[in-house]
Amino acid sequence: MRTVGLGKTSEQWREEIQEEKNKANRWERKFQEV
């Protein structure tokens, strides 16, 4: 089992968090359109 996050730069973290936010935003928009 490997620990996730160790050895990652803050840049990589920021990109991943941004991607998750984008996914959530896309879902919200889909529901609002219905």
Secondary structure, DSSP 8 states (H G I E B T S, - for coil): ---TTTT--HHHHHHHHHHHHHHHHHHHHHHHH-
